[in-house]
Amino acid sequence: FCQAYMGELVKYIGPGTDLPSIGLGVGRPEVGYLYGHYKRTSNIYSGSGRGLLWGGAVPHVEAYGYGVVQFAKHHLTDRGDSLEGKRCLITGSGKIALAVAERLLAHGALPICLSDTSGFICEPQGINEAKFQKLYQIKQERGARIGRYIIASTTAKYFDNTINIFQALKDGEFGNIDLIFPASTSSEIDNNAAGHIADAGCQAVFDAAHAPCLPSAVKTFRKLGIAYAPYKATLAAGACIGSSNTDELSTHNLLHLIDDLALKIYKECSNTATEYNVRGDLNAGADIASFLRVANIMEAHGAT
């Protein structure tokens, strides 16, 4: 499949055009297959660094998840609050979702739920460090379904994929949930799910995947006063890390770099929203700030 896909994709990529990257269902092996066929079908070969397509194999995949949590931290700090003690629902259980859970634990928050295509698990009192390590082993080292986790925990509850996780949230299956981190697939939160999130009394939603919230859901969040941080802002710190040469960074230095980037991005979104009379609307702030960046560059290049 990767070779057939590259047969068409090769027309649209190149060193000065665009670079494929990892994503849902696309990891280092798939990028390698793509790159191998790219070399066979083109006259371009990057002989230094990680190679042309290997430039998309982010050395610190966890940076995306870390960046989301640091963005959430700065948002809550700006409101005079913190992540300490917050009960969090995370959808997904891939590398980014687990990185989100890892950083939430580091900040004293309580991950309550994670999911995959087979269903989702819930720890009513929160996933602690020991339970997280067991879950990490099941998902990342064994590649098993998340339901296997209940064998290792006497307190966990498992729900199969016939039950909607946001309906279960509304029904009170998880107790109080403060923050939502959708880190699974695109378009997983529609208008109905947004309503369930509001009914459950959640404070904020922080995207941890590419466009997990439909426009109708974003409108519902705005209407009902739920803070919403879009993926274009929350994932930006991780994207900055992935596009730079950070292979040799220690975890400590990586975290400091991500935190600085997340703070800068949060301030730009927040300040822009305030400047354009949509105070507190991080989605509008991110859109306007993005437009201004492009518009200013176009103007500098002579566009009118």
N, C-alpha and C positions, 0 to 999 in steps of 0.2 A: 504494500500500500504506500509506504513512504517513497519508494522509487517512482511509482506511478504519479504520485502527488507532485514530486519534485520535477517530473517531466513537464508539467505545466507551470509550476511555480518559478522555475528558472528564468522565465521571461520577465518576471517582475521584481527580481531581487538583484543585489550587487553591492559592492563596497560603498558606492555613493548613492544607493537607492533605498534599500531597506534590508533589514536582517531578521530572519525568523528567530523566534525565541521559544522557551519552554512555556507550557501552559497546561490546561486540563487534558490529561491523556498523552501529553508530549513531554518526555523527560530527556535525560542525557542519551539513552540508547536511540530514541527516535531521531534526535537531532544528529546523532552520528550517522544513521542510515541516510538521512536527508543530505548531509554533507558529502558522504561518499558518492552518492549519485550525482550531486552537483558538480563534483570534480570530474566525473566521467562525461558530463554533458556540456561543460563550459571550458573556456580557455583561461579562467581566472582561478588562481590558487593563492591563498594567503599563507606565506611560509613562515610567519612569525606569530608570536602570541599563541592564542588558542585556536587560530584559524578563522576563516571567514564566518562559517556558521557556528563554530565553537564559541564565537563571541556572544552567541545567544545562550550558551550553557552557563547560566549564572553561577559563579563559584559559591555564593552565599544565598541559596534559595530562601532560607529562613528570614532574610532581610525584609522581604515583603510583609511577612506576618509581624515581625518586630516593629516595622514602620507603622502598621495599622494601630498597634497598641500604644506606641509612643504618641501618635496623633490623638488618640482617645485620651491619653493622660493629660496632654496639654489643653485639650478642650475642657476637661473636667476641672483642671487647675484654674483655668480662666473663669470658671463659674464658682470658684471657691470650694470645690469638691475634690475628690481623689478616687482612684481605683480601689483603694483599700476596702475590703469587705463587699465589693460589688459582686452580685450573682450574675453570671454571664452565660448566654446561650450561643454556642458556636455551631454553625452548620458546616458539614464536611469533616474530613479527618485525614486529609492529605498533608503534604509538607507545610503548606502555608497555614492551614487550620491548626496543626499541632504547634507551629511556631507561635501563633496567637495565644494558644493555651499556655505555652511555656512562659511567655512574657507576662501574661495576666497573673500567673502564680508568683512570678518574681515581684510584682507590684502589690501582692496581697489580695488580689481578686480571687473569686471562686468560679472556675469553669464548671458548669452544671451538666451541659449536654454537648455531645458531638454526634455526627451522623455519617453514613455513607449510603450507597444506593440500595443496600439491603434493609436499612432502618436507622434507628438512633438509640443511644443509651443515655440514661439519666442517673446522675449521682445526687440524690436529694440534698445531701450535706456538702456537696462540692467534691471535685477531684483534687486530691492533695498530690504532693510530689511523688510519693511512692506509687499511687494509682496512675499518675500520668506516665511514669516510666513503664509500667506494665502495658498501658494502652499504646504507648509509642512502640514498644516491642512487637505487639500484635499487628499494628498497622504498617510500620516501616520495615521491620526486620522479617516478619513472617508473611506479610502481605495478605493477612486473613481478613474476613469480614468483621465488622465492629461488634457483632453479636457475640463473638468469642470472648469478649471482655467480661461477660457476666459469669463465666466460669472462674475468673480470677477475683471476682468481687462478690461479697455476700450482701452488699447494700445497693447494688446497681439494679436499675429497671431497664428492660429492653422492649422496644416497640418496633414491629416490622414495618415495611414500607407501605402497607395498606393504610397506615395512620399518618396523617399530615402533622408534621412537627409543630406547625404554628397553631393548628387546631388544638393539639394537645397542650400547648402553651396557654391558650385561652381557657381551656377546661381545667387549668390548675394542676396539671400533672407534675409540674416542676417546682411548685411553690412560687415565691416571688422571683421575678427575673428583672434585673435592672437594665442590662445592656445586651444588644444583639450584635453578633459578628457573623454575617453571612459569608462563608468562605467555601461554598460548594460550587454552584454552577450559575451561569447567567440566567436572569429572568426567573429566579426561584421565588421572589417575593412579589406577588401581585396585589391588587387592591384589597382582596379579601384577607390575604395574609397580613397586610399592613393594618387592617382593621382589628385582627386578632391581637397583633402586637400592642396596639393602642388599648384594647380592652383589658389586656393583662397588666397594664400600668407600667410598661417599659419606658425608660427615660430617653434612650438614644439608640440609633442604629449606625454602625460603622462598617462600610463595605470592606470586605477582605477578599473579594473576587472581582472579576471583570463584569460590571453591570449586573449585579445580582438583583437589583430592584427595578421593576418596570416603572415607566413614567407615572402611571396611575398610582403606584404605591408611594412615590415621592410626593405627589400632590396630597395624598392622604396624610402623610407624615406632617407636611406643612400645615394642613388644615387643622390637625388635631394637636399641634404643638410639640411633636416629637422631634428632637434634634436628629438631623441626618447628615452624615459625612459621606460624600460620594467617592467612588473608587479612584476617580481622577486625582483626588487629593490624598486619600489614605494610602494608596499604593505608590505615590510619587517618590517617597523616600527610598523605597526598595528599588524602584526603577533607576534612581540615581546611582545606587550602589552597584546594580547589575551592569550599568553602562560604563563603569570606571574600573580601573585596575586595582581591585581590592583583594586579590587572591591571598596576599601575605598578611592581611590584617588579623590581629588577634581578636578573640571574641569581645574582650573588654573595649578595645579601640573601635571595633565595629559598632558596638552598642552606643558609644559616645557619638560616633559619626551619624548614626541613624537618628538619635535623639535630637541632635542639632538640626538635621535636615527636616525632621518632622515639625520641630518648633517653628522653623522658618516658613514652611509651607502652611502650617496652621495660621500663623500670624498674617500671612499674605491673604489667605481666604477670608479670615475674620475681619481684617482691616478694610479689605475691598468691599465686603458686604456692608459694613458700616458706612463707608464713603458713599456708596450708591443707594443708601436708604433702604437696605434690606437686612438690617442688623440681626445677627444671629442665624441667618440663613447661609449655612456653609456651602450648600449646593449652588446657590446663586453666586456666592462669593467666588467659588472655584471656577464657575463658568465665565464670569466677568473677568477675573484675573487671567484666565487662559486666553480669552479673546484679546485683552489688552497687550499681552506679551506678543502675540502674533501680529496684531495691528501695528504695534510700535516698531517691530522688525521690518514689516512691509513698508512702513513710512520711511524708515532709515534707508531702505533699498530703492526709494524713489517712487513707490506706489502712491497713487492719489485716490 
